[in-house]
Amino acid sequence: MAFLVAGTLQVASQVADAQESLGRKGKYSVKDPRVALALCSPEVSASTAALLEGVFQTLGFESCWRQEASVQVFSRTAEESAGAAYCPVLRSSLRGALCLGNVEPWGPEPEPGPSAQYDLSGARAALLLAVTQGRLGAQHDVEALGGLCQALGFETTLRTDPTAQTFQEEMAQFRKRLDAHRGPVSCALVALMAHGGPQGQLLGADGQERQLEVLVQELSHCGALRGRPKIFLLQACRGGHRDAGVGPAALPWFRRWLRAPPATPSQADVLHVCTDVQGRSSRGPTPGSPNQADVLMVYAAAEGCVAYRDEKGSDFIQTLVEVLRADPKADLLELMTEVNRQVCELDVLGPDCDDRRKACLEIRSSLRRRLCLQV
């Protein structure tokens, strides 16, 4: 009985912690102590490091460690001193709102001004490229996403079962149509749905590979979309890892009795913000280069992981359609965070075993304003 009571208290404590962390409809609790670590290359000036430490202290971090690290990843290019442009890129698997200041994160937010929001008064265009052969439930994703795009006012082009070469050709044609459009184009959405290769490649209906970066770069050079938001939805595996997740260690009936939350994907709750400099030797736009601004990319799986799908469709696309239809006027980045929260709560029964698996989205954003698809 002592073991049973001890186990009950331990699981109950873990359940309480999880409920407190995201207990206010997807908003993190930041009441506990905060710690920070800054790794700086020797070239970083003392004033810059001190400024960063001051920011941490202002945000309430009790412990701020700074350590020099002469690692190659910190090396700088000559363009930095020559005034090269920067484009910060946010990479997130957060499941809710994270506010580090002293303001309550669940308080009412002021209405954003017109300049803080993308102007979507022009034309909207969507391109859906989906491999349905050999992908159970893919047709349901096509129908659900196509209906959503139509409801949001996108002029939609759908191509099913494209080969690897057709992926490239359709993206090029899409770019040409946008550049040839007579009126202003305010937004573009591209959904790529296919099997994925071990390194995140897309596989066409012919089984051949196409590098995702090549497809994304096509719209980066679209003149009609300069300064306009570009949305990419990627429903494809990015590897073969099946995440068992992390969570309360308890017997199934024990967890049901305590109403324990499901396990959390091991790659959830991470926020990474980086700034890259595009060097002269670069073969194309890097994730942080200026012509990669105004891009929102949402992956159905974390890097190296499987993207799940069954006869009803994929968890990512089906959840995304439900969330956007429920609140189309909200900021799209916040809506994607809510989609991730719901996907992270799902338990997936993989085809290879009887054990439950977890999934987690990866959201990459270089948006510079709020993006609301419906006013």
C-alpha positions as CSV (number, residue, x, y, z in Angstrom):
1,M,0.0,0.0,0.0
2,A,2.9,2.4,0.7
3,F,4.1,1.9,-2.9
4,L,0.7,2.5,-4.3
5,V,0.2,5.7,-2.3
6,A,3.7,6.9,-3.2
7,G,3.1,6.2,-6.8
8,T,-0.3,8.0,-6.6
9,L,1.3,11.1,-5.1
10,Q,4.0,11.2,-7.7
11,V,1.7,10.9,-10.7
12,A,-0.8,13.3,-9.2
13,S,2.1,15.8,-8.8
14,Q,3.1,15.4,-12.4
15,V,-0.5,15.8,-13.6
16,A,-0.8,19.0,-11.5
17,D,2.4,20.4,-13.0
18,A,1.3,19.7,-16.6
19,Q,-2.1,21.2,-16.0
20,E,-0.6,24.3,-14.4
21,S,1.9,24.7,-17.3
22,L,-0.8,25.0,-19.9
23,G,-3.8,25.2,-17.7
24,R,-5.2,28.5,-19.1
25,K,-6.1,27.3,-22.6
26,G,-2.7,26.9,-24.1
27,K,-0.7,29.5,-22.1
28,Y,2.5,28.7,-20.3
29,S,3.0,29.4,-16.6
30,V,6.3,31.2,-16.0
31,K,6.0,31.5,-12.2
32,D,8.9,29.2,-11.4
33,P,12.6,30.3,-11.5
34,R,14.1,31.0,-14.9
35,V,17.7,30.3,-15.9
36,A,19.6,31.4,-19.0
37,L,22.9,30.4,-20.7
38,A,24.7,32.5,-23.3
39,L,27.4,30.9,-25.4
40,C,29.5,33.6,-27.1
41,S,32.3,33.4,-29.6
42,P,35.5,35.3,-28.6
43,E,34.6,38.0,-31.3
44,V,31.5,39.1,-29.4
45,S,32.2,42.3,-27.6
46,A,31.8,42.6,-23.8
47,S,29.2,45.4,-24.3
48,T,27.0,43.1,-26.5
49,A,27.3,40.3,-23.9
50,A,26.5,42.7,-21.1
51,L,23.4,44.0,-23.0
52,L,22.2,40.4,-23.5
53,E,22.6,39.7,-19.8
54,G,20.7,42.9,-19.0
55,V,17.8,41.7,-21.2
56,F,17.7,38.4,-19.3
57,Q,17.7,40.2,-15.9
58,T,14.9,42.5,-17.1
59,L,12.8,39.5,-18.1
60,G,13.2,38.0,-14.6
61,F,15.9,35.3,-15.2
62,E,17.5,34.7,-11.8
63,S,20.6,32.9,-13.1
64,C,22.4,34.1,-16.3
65,W,25.5,32.2,-17.2
66,R,27.9,33.4,-19.9
67,Q,30.5,31.2,-21.4
68,E,33.0,31.7,-24.3
69,A,32.8,29.0,-27.0
70,S,35.2,29.1,-29.9
71,V,33.1,26.9,-32.1
72,Q,33.0,27.1,-35.9
73,V,29.3,27.7,-35.9
74,F,29.9,31.1,-34.3
75,S,32.1,32.3,-37.1
76,R,31.2,35.5,-38.9
77,T,31.5,36.6,-42.5
78,A,33.1,39.7,-43.8
79,E,29.7,41.0,-45.0
80,E,28.6,41.6,-41.4
81,S,30.8,44.6,-41.0
82,A,29.8,45.8,-44.5
83,G,26.2,46.3,-43.6
84,A,24.6,43.0,-44.7
85,A,20.9,42.7,-44.2
86,Y,19.4,40.3,-41.7
87,C,16.2,38.4,-41.5
88,P,15.5,36.7,-38.1
89,V,13.8,33.3,-38.4
90,L,11.7,31.9,-35.6
91,R,11.5,28.1,-35.3
92,S,8.9,26.9,-32.8
93,S,7.3,23.8,-31.4
94,L,5.6,25.7,-28.6
95,R,2.1,24.6,-27.6
96,G,0.9,27.9,-26.3
97,A,1.5,31.5,-25.6
98,L,4.8,32.3,-23.8
99,C,5.1,35.7,-22.1
100,L,8.4,36.4,-20.3
101,G,7.5,39.9,-19.0
102,N,5.6,40.8,-15.9
103,V,2.3,41.1,-17.7
104,E,-0.2,38.3,-17.2
105,P,-0.2,36.3,-20.4
106,W,-3.9,35.7,-20.1
107,G,-4.9,39.4,-19.9
108,P,-6.7,41.2,-22.8
109,E,-4.4,42.3,-25.7
110,P,-4.8,45.7,-27.3
111,E,-6.1,45.8,-30.9
112,P,-3.1,45.9,-33.4
113,G,-2.9,49.0,-35.7
114,P,-3.1,48.7,-39.5
115,S,0.6,48.9,-39.9
116,A,1.2,45.9,-37.7
117,Q,-0.8,43.7,-39.9
118,Y,-0.4,42.4,-43.5
119,D,-2.7,44.0,-46.0
120,L,-4.6,41.2,-47.6
121,S,-7.0,43.3,-49.8
122,G,-5.4,42.0,-53.0
123,A,-5.7,38.7,-54.7
124,R,-4.9,35.5,-52.9
125,A,-3.6,32.4,-54.6
126,A,-3.2,28.8,-53.4
127,L,-1.4,25.8,-54.9
128,L,-2.1,22.3,-53.6
129,L,0.2,19.6,-54.8
130,A,-0.8,16.2,-53.4
131,V,0.3,12.6,-54.0
132,T,-2.7,10.5,-53.3
133,Q,-1.5,7.1,-54.7
134,G,-0.4,4.9,-51.9
135,R,-1.2,7.5,-49.2
136,L,-4.3,6.3,-47.3
137,G,-6.6,9.2,-46.4
138,A,-4.8,11.7,-48.5
139,Q,-7.9,12.5,-50.6
140,H,-9.6,13.6,-47.4
141,D,-6.8,16.1,-46.7
142,V,-7.1,17.4,-50.3
143,E,-10.9,18.0,-49.9
144,A,-10.7,19.5,-46.5
145,L,-7.8,21.9,-47.4
146,G,-9.4,22.8,-50.7
147,G,-12.6,23.7,-49.0
148,L,-10.8,25.8,-46.4
149,C,-8.9,27.8,-49.1
150,Q,-12.1,28.5,-51.0
151,A,-13.8,29.7,-47.8
152,L,-10.8,32.0,-47.1
153,G,-11.0,33.5,-50.6
154,F,-8.0,31.8,-52.2
155,E,-8.0,31.2,-56.0
156,T,-6.9,27.5,-55.7
157,T,-5.0,25.3,-58.2
158,L,-5.0,21.6,-57.4
159,R,-2.7,19.0,-58.9
160,T,-2.8,15.4,-57.7
161,D,-0.2,12.7,-58.0
162,P,2.6,14.9,-59.4
163,T,5.9,13.4,-60.3
164,A,9.1,14.9,-58.8
165,Q,9.6,16.9,-61.9
166,T,6.0,18.0,-61.9
167,F,6.5,19.4,-58.4
168,Q,9.1,21.7,-59.8
169,E,7.2,22.6,-62.9
170,E,4.0,23.4,-61.1
171,M,5.8,25.7,-58.7
172,A,7.5,27.5,-61.6
173,Q,4.1,27.9,-63.3
174,F,2.5,29.2,-60.1
175,R,5.2,31.8,-59.8
176,K,4.8,32.9,-63.4
177,R,1.0,33.3,-63.0
178,L,1.5,35.4,-59.9
179,D,4.0,37.7,-61.6
180,A,1.7,38.0,-64.6
181,H,-1.4,38.9,-62.4
182,R,-2.7,42.4,-63.4
183,G,-3.7,43.5,-59.9
184,P,-1.8,43.3,-56.6
185,V,-1.3,39.9,-55.0
186,S,-1.5,40.0,-51.3
187,C,-0.8,36.4,-50.2
188,A,0.2,32.9,-51.5
189,L,-0.4,29.5,-49.9
190,V,1.4,26.3,-51.0
191,A,0.5,22.9,-49.6
192,L,2.9,20.0,-50.4
193,M,1.5,16.6,-49.5
194,A,3.5,13.5,-50.3
195,H,5.7,10.8,-48.9
196,G,9.0,12.1,-47.4
197,G,12.5,10.8,-47.8
198,P,15.0,10.1,-45.0
199,Q,16.5,13.6,-45.2
200,G,13.2,15.4,-45.5
201,Q,12.9,15.2,-49.3
202,L,9.6,15.1,-51.1
203,L,8.8,12.0,-53.1
204,G,6.8,12.4,-56.3
205,A,4.2,9.8,-57.5
206,D,7.1,8.3,-59.5
207,G,9.1,7.7,-56.4
208,Q,11.8,10.2,-57.4
209,E,13.0,12.8,-54.9
210,R,12.7,16.6,-55.0
211,Q,14.5,18.8,-52.5
212,L,12.1,21.0,-50.6
213,E,14.4,24.0,-50.5
214,V,14.4,24.2,-54.3
215,L,10.6,24.4,-54.3
216,V,10.5,27.1,-51.6
217,Q,13.1,29.2,-53.3
218,E,10.8,29.4,-56.4
219,L,8.5,31.8,-54.5
220,S,11.3,33.6,-52.8
221,H,12.1,35.2,-56.2
222,C,8.5,36.0,-57.1
223,G,8.3,39.8,-57.7
224,A,4.5,39.9,-57.1
225,L,5.1,38.5,-53.6
226,R,7.9,40.8,-52.5
227,G,7.0,41.9,-49.0
228,R,3.9,39.7,-49.1
229,P,3.3,36.6,-46.9
230,K,4.1,33.2,-48.3
231,I,2.6,30.2,-46.5
232,F,3.9,26.7,-46.9
233,L,2.1,23.7,-45.4
234,L,4.2,20.5,-45.6
235,Q,2.5,17.2,-44.9
236,A,5.3,14.6,-45.3
237,C,7.6,12.5,-43.2
238,R,11.0,14.0,-42.4
239,G,12.6,10.7,-41.4
240,G,11.6,7.4,-39.8
241,H,11.8,8.2,-36.1
242,R,8.6,7.4,-34.1
243,D,8.5,9.4,-30.9
244,A,7.2,7.7,-27.8
245,G,7.0,11.0,-26.0
246,V,7.7,11.8,-22.4
247,G,5.2,12.0,-19.6
248,P,4.0,10.5,-16.3
249,A,5.2,7.0,-15.8
250,A,2.1,5.2,-14.5
251,L,-0.1,2.2,-15.4
252,P,-2.8,2.9,-18.0
253,W,-5.7,2.5,-15.5
254,F,-3.8,4.6,-13.0
255,R,-3.6,7.5,-15.5
256,R,-7.2,7.2,-16.5
257,W,-8.2,7.4,-12.8
258,L,-6.2,10.5,-12.2
259,R,-7.1,12.0,-15.6
260,A,-3.5,12.3,-16.4
261,P,-2.6,14.4,-19.5
262,P,-1.2,12.4,-22.5
263,A,2.6,12.2,-22.9
264,T,4.3,15.2,-24.5
265,P,6.3,14.8,-27.7
266,S,10.0,14.9,-26.9
267,Q,10.7,17.8,-29.3
268,A,7.8,20.0,-28.1
269,D,8.1,23.3,-26.2
270,V,11.2,24.7,-28.0
271,L,11.6,28.2,-29.3
272,H,14.6,28.9,-31.5
273,V,15.3,32.4,-33.0
274,C,18.3,32.8,-35.3
275,T,19.8,35.4,-37.6
276,D,22.0,34.3,-40.5
277,V,24.1,36.4,-42.8
278,Q,24.0,35.5,-46.5
279,G,27.6,35.1,-47.6
280,R,28.9,35.7,-51.1
281,S,29.6,32.1,-51.6
282,S,26.1,31.0,-50.8
283,R,24.4,29.0,-53.6
284,G,20.9,30.3,-52.7
285,P,18.9,32.0,-50.1
286,T,19.7,30.8,-46.6
287,P,16.9,30.5,-44.0
288,G,17.9,33.9,-42.6
289,S,18.6,35.8,-45.8
290,P,16.6,39.0,-46.7
291,N,14.7,37.4,-49.6
292,Q,13.4,34.7,-47.2
293,A,11.4,37.3,-45.2
294,D,7.6,37.0,-44.9
295,V,7.6,33.2,-45.0
296,L,5.6,30.9,-42.7
297,M,6.5,27.2,-43.1
298,V,4.6,24.6,-41.0
299,Y,5.9,21.0,-41.0
300,A,3.7,18.1,-40.0
301,A,6.5,16.5,-38.1
302,A,9.7,17.5,-36.3
303,E,13.0,17.0,-38.1
304,G,13.7,13.3,-38.5
305,C,10.2,12.1,-37.5
306,V,7.2,10.5,-39.1
307,A,4.1,12.5,-40.1
308,Y,1.1,10.4,-39.2
309,R,-2.0,9.8,-41.4
310,D,-4.8,7.3,-41.5
311,E,-8.0,6.6,-43.5
312,K,-9.5,9.8,-42.2
313,G,-6.6,12.0,-43.3
314,S,-3.5,13.4,-41.6
315,D,-3.5,14.7,-38.0
316,F,-1.9,17.9,-39.2
317,I,-4.2,18.9,-42.1
318,Q,-7.4,17.8,-40.4
319,T,-6.6,19.7,-37.2
320,L,-5.4,22.8,-39.1
321,V,-8.7,22.9,-41.0
322,E,-10.8,22.6,-37.8
323,V,-8.8,25.3,-36.0
324,L,-8.8,27.8,-38.8
325,R,-12.5,27.4,-39.5
326,A,-13.3,27.9,-35.9
327,D,-11.4,31.2,-35.7
328,P,-10.4,32.5,-39.1
329,K,-9.9,36.1,-37.9
330,A,-7.1,35.3,-35.4
331,D,-3.4,35.7,-36.1
332,L,-2.2,32.8,-38.2
333,L,1.0,32.2,-36.2
334,E,-1.1,31.9,-33.0
335,L,-3.5,29.5,-34.7
336,M,-0.7,27.3,-35.8
337,T,0.5,27.2,-32.2
338,E,-2.9,26.0,-31.2
339,V,-2.8,23.4,-34.0
340,N,0.4,22.1,-32.6
341,R,-1.1,22.0,-29.1
342,Q,-3.9,19.8,-30.3
343,V,-1.6,17.6,-32.4
344,C,0.7,17.1,-29.4
345,E,-2.2,15.8,-27.3
346,L,-3.1,13.1,-29.8
347,D,-1.9,9.5,-29.2
348,V,-1.1,7.8,-32.5
349,L,-1.1,4.0,-32.9
350,G,1.7,3.4,-35.4
351,P,1.4,0.6,-38.0
352,D,4.6,-1.0,-36.9
353,C,3.7,-1.8,-33.3
354,D,1.0,-1.6,-30.6
355,D,2.7,1.2,-28.7
356,R,1.3,4.8,-28.7
357,R,3.4,7.4,-30.5
358,K,3.4,11.2,-30.4
359,A,3.7,13.9,-33.1
360,C,4.8,17.5,-33.0
361,L,4.8,20.2,-35.6
362,E,7.7,22.5,-36.5
363,I,6.7,26.1,-37.2
364,R,9.2,28.3,-39.0
365,S,8.4,32.0,-39.4
366,S,10.1,35.1,-40.8
367,L,6.8,37.0,-40.8
368,R,7.2,40.7,-40.0
369,R,3.6,41.5,-39.2
370,R,0.5,39.8,-37.9
371,L,-1.2,37.6,-40.6
372,C,-5.0,37.4,-40.3
373,L,-6.6,35.6,-43.2
374,Q,-10.0,37.0,-42.5
375,V,-10.8,40.6,-41.3
